[in-house]
Amino acid sequence: MNLSLSSLRPLMPALAVLVILALVPALGPSNRMLSLAISAGINIVALYGLSVLFGQTGILSMGHAALVGVGAYAAALLARDTGIGFWVALPLGGIFAAIAAAVIGIPSLRVSGHHFVIMTFAFGQLLTIVLTNGGDYTGAATGLDLQLPVSFFGSRADDLLPYYFVVLAFVALSAVASWAIINSPYGRTLRAIRENEKLAASLGINVGRHKIGAFVVSGVFAGVSGVLLAYFLRHISPSQFASFPSIYLALMVMIGGARLLLGPIAGGILVSFLPEVLNLDPVQSRILYGVCLIAVILLLPNGLIAGLIDGWERLFKTADRKQPVTPAAPRNQASEAGR
């Protein structure tokens, strides 16, 4: 992996934003705002996985919330049945979600385009049905309570402030991991598949294997996000991982931008806080999300952050063109002739 200054530059804005977010508690936000910030951070962890799948490989999944659900239910079941706590559940949740992604990916990635989107959507619906009909083991439609206590920095997990910093730390780790993937040979291979799948295959790249690999990687992010969600809410149910939450995640990554490291952060924060700032009810929020998605697709196809960067560059190019050009001083023709 290339660690040159040019490769580190895309990571700097994301880390700078995270440093600013780490200072937010000093402003004394309300518990409501802090809860929204934690929810946004948990979504952002999952969005970094979706950005690897969609932004780097060009594959859009409409079942990503189901992978989050695998991690969440893994944490809840492990806590209930084996007494495994938060820090052990985190990697296990990521592993279980990665296995689920591989199981989905092997048959699903044999198709492409909207067929794949439909198959991942169907997986989300199938998981919801299985969890709802799981009886006492999965808690059926009412879900499961997570009873195992856990503490961070001497405080309980239901204390918002320490958990905010825990989630923020995982957002930072997700950003760094995503940057490492993007700048690795594997990331360049994924982008080659995204740009021209047939050409990549003709060059000897095993397209199917790399697609499944990208799906598995995205599953790890989603599983960790699910564990964070389970310990934050302390209660999970199948409806939290059905079709609309998957659309919600896809909306976030498309609005923020899937190809830039700042995109998931921007999409997660914007979609989480905009209804609260505008004081919208759930129905109005969904209408707003739809309008935002249409506007982004038509006006900013690469996402909000990429659009802002393009607009900034065009503004400076226009300013450079408008600057008057100082004429060169006239030469003394006689002296020039004598030289």
VEXDREN-2710 file (C-alpha; in Angstrom, 1 decimal):
% VEXDREN-2710
k/r/px/py/pz
1/MET/0.0/0.0/0.0
2/ASN/1.3/3.4/-1.0
3/LEU/1.7/5.7/2.0
4/SER/2.7/8.8/0.1
5/LEU/1.4/12.3/0.9
6/SER/-1.0/12.2/-2.1
7/SER/-2.6/8.9/-0.8
8/LEU/-2.9/10.3/2.7
9/ARG/-4.6/13.6/1.5
10/PRO/-8.1/12.1/1.0
11/LEU/-8.1/10.8/4.6
12/MET/-7.3/14.2/6.2
13/PRO/-10.7/15.9/5.7
14/ALA/-12.5/12.9/7.2
15/LEU/-10.2/12.8/10.3
16/ALA/-10.5/16.6/10.7
17/VAL/-14.3/16.3/10.8
18/LEU/-14.0/13.5/13.3
19/VAL/-11.8/15.7/15.5
20/ILE/-14.5/18.4/15.3
21/LEU/-17.2/15.9/16.2
22/ALA/-15.1/14.8/19.2
23/LEU/-15.4/18.4/20.6
24/VAL/-19.2/18.5/20.2
25/PRO/-19.9/17.2/23.8
26/ALA/-18.1/20.3/25.1
27/LEU/-21.0/22.4/23.7
28/GLY/-23.4/20.6/26.1
29/PRO/-25.8/19.0/23.6
30/SER/-29.1/17.6/24.8
31/ASN/-29.6/13.9/25.3
32/ARG/-31.8/13.9/22.1
33/MET/-29.1/15.4/20.0
34/LEU/-26.5/13.1/21.5
35/SER/-28.7/10.1/20.8
36/LEU/-29.1/11.2/17.2
37/ALA/-25.3/11.6/16.9
38/ILE/-24.7/8.1/18.2
39/SER/-27.3/6.7/15.8
40/ALA/-25.7/8.6/12.9
41/GLY/-22.3/7.2/13.9
42/ILE/-23.5/3.7/14.0
43/ASN/-25.0/4.1/10.5
44/ILE/-21.8/5.6/9.3
45/VAL/-19.8/2.5/10.3
46/ALA/-22.2/0.4/8.1
47/LEU/-22.0/3.1/5.3
48/TYR/-18.2/2.7/5.0
49/GLY/-18.8/-1.0/4.2
50/LEU/-21.5/-0.1/1.7
51/SER/-19.2/2.5/0.2
52/VAL/-16.6/-0.2/-0.5
53/LEU/-19.3/-2.3/-2.2
54/PHE/-21.0/0.4/-4.1
55/GLY/-18.4/3.2/-4.4
56/GLN/-15.4/1.0/-5.3
57/THR/-17.0/-2.1/-6.9
58/GLY/-20.2/-0.5/-8.3
59/ILE/-22.5/-3.0/-6.7
60/LEU/-25.6/-1.6/-4.8
61/SER/-27.1/-3.7/-2.1
62/MET/-30.6/-3.2/-0.9
63/GLY/-30.2/-5.8/1.9
64/HIS/-27.4/-4.1/3.8
65/ALA/-29.6/-3.5/6.9
66/ALA/-30.1/-7.3/7.1
67/LEU/-26.3/-7.7/7.5
68/VAL/-26.5/-5.1/10.3
69/GLY/-29.2/-7.3/11.8
70/VAL/-27.0/-10.4/11.7
71/GLY/-24.4/-8.6/13.8
72/ALA/-27.0/-7.2/16.2
73/TYR/-28.8/-10.5/16.8
74/ALA/-25.4/-12.3/17.1
75/ALA/-24.5/-9.9/19.9
76/ALA/-27.9/-10.3/21.7
77/LEU/-27.9/-14.1/21.4
78/LEU/-24.3/-14.4/22.5
79/ALA/-24.9/-12.2/25.5
80/ARG/-28.1/-14.2/26.4
81/ASP/-26.8/-17.7/25.8
82/THR/-23.1/-17.6/26.5
83/GLY/-22.5/-14.4/28.5
84/ILE/-20.1/-13.0/25.9
85/GLY/-19.8/-9.3/26.3
86/PHE/-19.3/-6.3/24.1
87/TRP/-15.7/-6.5/23.1
88/VAL/-15.8/-10.2/22.2
89/ALA/-19.1/-9.7/20.4
90/LEU/-17.7/-7.0/18.2
91/PRO/-15.4/-9.2/16.1
92/LEU/-17.8/-12.1/16.2
93/GLY/-20.7/-10.0/15.0
94/GLY/-18.5/-8.9/12.1
95/ILE/-17.5/-12.5/11.3
96/PHE/-21.1/-13.7/11.4
97/ALA/-22.2/-10.9/9.1
98/ALA/-19.3/-11.6/6.7
99/ILE/-20.3/-15.3/6.5
100/ALA/-23.9/-14.2/5.8
101/ALA/-22.7/-11.9/3.1
102/ALA/-20.7/-14.7/1.5
103/VAL/-23.8/-17.0/1.6
104/ILE/-25.8/-14.3/-0.1
105/GLY/-23.1/-13.2/-2.5
106/ILE/-22.2/-16.6/-4.0
107/PRO/-25.6/-17.0/-5.7
108/SER/-26.6/-13.3/-6.0
109/LEU/-23.4/-12.1/-7.7
110/ARG/-24.0/-14.5/-10.6
111/VAL/-26.4/-11.9/-11.8
112/SER/-25.8/-8.2/-12.1
113/GLY/-27.6/-4.8/-12.2
114/HIS/-31.2/-4.7/-11.0
115/HIS/-31.3/-8.5/-10.6
116/PHE/-28.7/-8.3/-7.9
117/VAL/-30.5/-5.4/-6.2
118/ILE/-33.7/-7.5/-6.1
119/MET/-31.9/-10.5/-4.7
120/THR/-30.4/-8.6/-1.9
121/PHE/-33.7/-6.9/-1.2
122/ALA/-35.3/-10.4/-1.0
123/PHE/-32.6/-11.5/1.5
124/GLY/-33.6/-8.7/3.8
125/GLN/-37.2/-9.7/3.6
126/LEU/-36.3/-13.3/4.2
127/LEU/-34.3/-12.5/7.3
128/THR/-37.2/-10.5/8.7
129/ILE/-39.5/-13.5/8.2
130/VAL/-37.0/-15.9/9.8
131/LEU/-36.5/-13.7/12.8
132/THR/-40.2/-13.0/13.2
133/ASN/-41.0/-16.7/13.2
134/GLY/-38.1/-17.7/15.3
135/GLY/-40.2/-18.1/18.4
136/ASP/-38.6/-17.7/21.8
137/TYR/-35.1/-18.1/20.4
138/THR/-35.2/-14.9/18.4
139/GLY/-37.9/-13.2/20.4
140/ALA/-40.3/-13.4/17.4
141/ALA/-41.8/-10.0/16.3
142/THR/-41.2/-8.4/19.7
143/GLY/-37.5/-9.0/19.5
144/LEU/-34.8/-9.4/22.1
145/ASP/-33.6/-7.4/25.1
146/LEU/-29.9/-7.2/25.7
147/GLN/-29.5/-7.6/29.4
148/LEU/-25.7/-8.1/29.8
149/PRO/-24.3/-5.0/31.5
150/VAL/-21.2/-3.4/30.0
151/SER/-19.1/-0.4/31.1
152/PHE/-16.9/2.1/29.2
153/PHE/-14.4/4.3/31.1
154/GLY/-16.2/3.4/34.3
155/SER/-19.6/4.3/33.0
156/ARG/-22.5/2.1/31.9
157/ALA/-23.2/1.7/28.2
158/ASP/-26.6/3.4/28.6
159/ASP/-24.7/6.6/29.5
160/LEU/-24.7/8.5/26.3
161/LEU/-21.5/10.5/26.5
162/PRO/-19.0/7.6/26.9
163/TYR/-20.8/5.6/24.3
164/TYR/-20.7/8.6/21.9
165/PHE/-16.9/8.5/22.1
166/VAL/-16.8/4.7/21.6
167/VAL/-18.9/5.0/18.4
168/LEU/-16.8/7.9/17.2
169/ALA/-13.7/5.8/17.6
170/PHE/-15.2/3.0/15.5
171/VAL/-16.2/5.6/12.9
172/ALA/-12.5/6.7/12.8
173/LEU/-11.4/3.1/12.5
174/SER/-13.9/2.5/9.7
175/ALA/-12.7/5.5/7.8
176/VAL/-9.0/4.4/8.1
177/ALA/-9.9/0.8/7.1
178/SER/-11.9/2.1/4.1
179/TRP/-8.9/4.3/3.1
180/ALA/-6.6/1.4/3.4
181/ILE/-8.8/-0.7/1.1
182/ILE/-9.1/2.1/-1.5
183/ASN/-5.4/2.6/-1.7
184/SER/-4.4/-1.1/-1.8
185/PRO/-3.9/-3.2/-4.9
186/TYR/-7.2/-4.9/-4.0
187/GLY/-9.0/-1.5/-4.1
188/ARG/-7.6/-0.8/-7.5
189/THR/-8.8/-4.2/-8.7
190/LEU/-12.3/-3.4/-7.5
191/ARG/-12.3/-0.1/-9.3
192/ALA/-11.2/-1.8/-12.5
193/ILE/-14.2/-4.1/-12.1
194/ARG/-16.4/-1.1/-11.5
195/GLU/-15.2/0.7/-14.6
196/ASN/-15.2/-2.2/-17.1
197/GLU/-16.0/-5.6/-15.8
198/LYS/-15.4/-7.4/-19.2
199/LEU/-12.1/-5.7/-19.7
200/ALA/-11.0/-6.7/-16.1
201/ALA/-12.0/-10.3/-16.8
202/SER/-10.0/-10.3/-20.0
203/LEU/-6.9/-9.2/-18.0
204/GLY/-7.2/-12.3/-15.8
205/ILE/-9.0/-10.8/-12.9
206/ASN/-11.4/-13.2/-11.2
207/VAL/-14.4/-10.9/-11.2
208/GLY/-16.8/-13.1/-9.3
209/ARG/-14.4/-13.8/-6.5
210/HIS/-13.5/-10.2/-6.1
211/LYS/-17.2/-9.2/-6.0
212/ILE/-17.9/-11.7/-3.3
213/GLY/-14.8/-10.5/-1.4
214/ALA/-16.1/-6.9/-1.6
215/PHE/-19.5/-8.1/-0.3
216/VAL/-17.8/-10.0/2.6
217/VAL/-15.8/-6.9/3.5
218/SER/-18.9/-4.8/3.5
219/GLY/-20.5/-7.4/5.8
220/VAL/-17.7/-7.0/8.4
221/PHE/-18.5/-3.3/8.7
222/ALA/-22.2/-4.0/8.8
223/GLY/-21.8/-6.6/11.6
224/VAL/-19.8/-4.3/13.8
225/SER/-22.4/-1.6/13.2
226/GLY/-25.1/-4.1/14.3
227/VAL/-23.2/-4.9/17.6
228/LEU/-22.9/-1.2/18.3
229/LEU/-26.6/-0.7/17.6
230/ALA/-27.7/-3.6/19.8
231/TYR/-25.7/-2.3/22.8
232/PHE/-27.0/1.2/22.2
233/LEU/-30.7/0.4/22.0
234/ARG/-30.5/-2.5/24.3
235/HIS/-33.5/-4.0/22.4
236/ILE/-33.7/-5.2/18.8
237/SER/-36.5/-6.5/16.7
238/PRO/-36.9/-7.7/13.1
239/SER/-38.6/-4.5/11.8
240/GLN/-35.3/-2.6/12.4
241/PHE/-33.6/-4.6/9.7
242/ALA/-36.4/-4.9/7.1
243/SER/-36.6/-3.3/3.6
244/PHE/-36.9/0.4/4.5
245/PRO/-33.8/0.5/6.8
246/SER/-31.8/-0.9/3.8
247/ILE/-33.2/1.8/1.5
248/TYR/-32.3/4.3/4.2
249/LEU/-28.7/3.2/4.2
250/ALA/-28.5/3.2/0.4
251/LEU/-30.0/6.7/0.5
252/MET/-27.4/7.9/2.9
253/VAL/-24.4/6.6/0.9
254/MET/-25.8/8.0/-2.4
255/ILE/-26.5/11.5/-1.0
256/GLY/-23.2/11.8/0.8
257/GLY/-21.2/10.1/-2.0
258/ALA/-19.8/6.6/-2.1
259/ARG/-16.4/7.2/-3.6
260/LEU/-15.0/9.8/-1.1
261/LEU/-14.1/9.1/2.5
262/LEU/-16.1/12.1/3.6
263/GLY/-19.2/10.9/1.8
264/PRO/-20.5/8.4/4.4
265/ILE/-20.0/10.9/7.2
266/ALA/-21.8/13.6/5.3
267/GLY/-24.7/11.3/4.3
268/GLY/-25.1/9.8/7.7
269/ILE/-25.2/13.2/9.5
270/LEU/-27.4/14.9/6.9
271/VAL/-30.0/12.2/6.7
272/SER/-30.1/11.7/10.5
273/PHE/-30.3/15.3/11.5
274/LEU/-32.2/17.0/8.7
275/PRO/-35.7/15.9/9.9
276/GLU/-34.9/16.9/13.4
277/VAL/-33.6/20.4/12.3
278/LEU/-36.7/20.9/10.1
279/ASN/-39.1/19.4/12.7
280/LEU/-40.6/16.8/10.3
281/ASP/-42.7/13.8/11.2
282/PRO/-41.8/10.3/9.8
283/VAL/-44.0/10.7/6.7
284/GLN/-42.7/14.1/5.9
285/SER/-39.1/12.8/6.4
286/ARG/-39.6/10.0/3.9
287/ILE/-41.0/12.5/1.3
288/LEU/-37.9/14.7/2.0
289/TYR/-35.6/11.8/1.6
290/GLY/-37.2/10.9/-1.8
291/VAL/-36.9/14.5/-3.0
292/CYS/-33.2/14.6/-1.9
293/LEU/-32.4/11.4/-3.6
294/ILE/-34.0/12.5/-6.9
295/ALA/-32.1/15.8/-6.7
296/VAL/-28.8/14.1/-6.0
297/ILE/-29.3/11.6/-8.9
298/LEU/-30.2/14.4/-11.3
299/LEU/-27.8/17.1/-10.2
300/LEU/-25.0/15.5/-8.1
301/PRO/-24.7/11.9/-9.4
302/ASN/-21.4/11.4/-7.4
303/GLY/-22.9/12.6/-4.2
304/LEU/-23.0/15.9/-2.2
305/ILE/-19.4/16.0/-1.2
306/ALA/-18.1/15.4/-4.8
307/GLY/-20.5/18.0/-6.1
308/LEU/-19.3/20.6/-3.6
309/ILE/-15.7/19.8/-4.5
310/ASP/-16.4/20.1/-8.2
311/GLY/-18.3/23.4/-7.6
312/TRP/-15.4/24.8/-5.5
313/GLU/-12.8/23.9/-8.2
314/ARG/-15.0/25.5/-11.0
315/LEU/-15.3/28.6/-8.9
316/PHE/-11.6/29.0/-8.5
317/LYS/-11.0/28.2/-12.2
318/THR/-13.5/30.9/-13.1
319/ALA/-11.8/33.4/-10.8
320/ASP/-8.4/32.6/-12.3
321/ARG/-9.8/33.2/-15.8
322/LYS/-11.2/36.6/-14.8
323/GLN/-7.9/37.8/-13.3
324/PRO/-6.4/40.5/-15.6
325/VAL/-3.3/39.5/-17.4
326/THR/-0.4/42.0/-17.0
327/PRO/1.0/42.8/-20.4
328/ALA/4.7/42.3/-20.9
329/ALA/6.9/45.3/-21.0
330/PRO/7.7/46.4/-24.6
331/ARG/11.1/45.6/-25.8
332/ASN/13.6/48.1/-27.2
333/GLN/13.7/46.9/-30.8
334/ALA/17.0/48.8/-31.5
335/SER/18.8/47.1/-28.6
336/GLU/17.3/43.7/-29.5
337/ALA/18.5/44.1/-33.1
338/GLY/22.0/45.0/-31.9
339/ARG/22.3/41.8/-29.7
END
